[in-house]
């Protein structure tokens, strides 16, 4: 629920204009990771669930780094 709320939130007011495309890309990557996690939870299979759970923090970290104006460490 909290992840969905973050995806629906408007752009932060202090986000630098040049960072907007990367921010939106990061938000989309986080949304896809969240969808994979939800699908894995519904399926109940252990391997996809572990993979999705491991991918979620990286996607969130890339999105937060963009908001903070940090250079990309991983490709989105």
N, C-alpha and C positions, 0 to 999 in steps of 0.2 A: 504494500500500500504506500509506504513512504517513497519507494522508488518511482512509482507511477505519479505521485504528486510532484516529484522533482521534474519528471519529464514534461508535465503539463504547466509547470511554472513559467512565467514570462522571463525574457532575458534579463539578467541582472542590470540594474541601472548604471553600474560603474564598469561594465565590460567595455574594454577598448574596442573601437570600431574595427581595427584590423584583425582583432581576435574573433570576431563574430562568426565567420565561416568555419573556423576550426572548432569553436565552441559548439556550433550546431552539429558538426560532424562527430564530435565527442559525445554529445547528448544522444545522437542516433546510435553510436556504437554501444553506449551504455544501455540503451533501450533494447537493442538486439541481444546483448548479454543477459539482460533481465528476462527477456522472452525465452531464451534457451534454458535458463534456470527454472522458470515456471513450467516449461514443457517437460523438463527432466523430473521435476517434482511430481507432476501428474502421471508420468510414465512409471515412476517408481524404480527405474533401472539405476543401479548404483554407479556404474562407470560414467554414463553421461551426466549424472548429478554431480559427481566429484569434479568432472571437467568444467562444467558450467559454474560451479561454486568457485573454482580456482580462477576462472576468467573474469568474473564480476569485479573483484577489487582492482584489477589492472585497467579495466574499462572505466571504472569510476575515477581512478587516479589520473588517467589521461584527460578526462573531462575536467577535473578539478584543476589540474596543471594549466589547462588552457584558460580557465577563468582567472587564475592567478597571474597569467601573463608569462608563465614559464615556457621555455622552448620545448618542443616535443622531444621526448626521450624514446618514444616508440611510435611507429607509424599507425595512424588511425586508419 
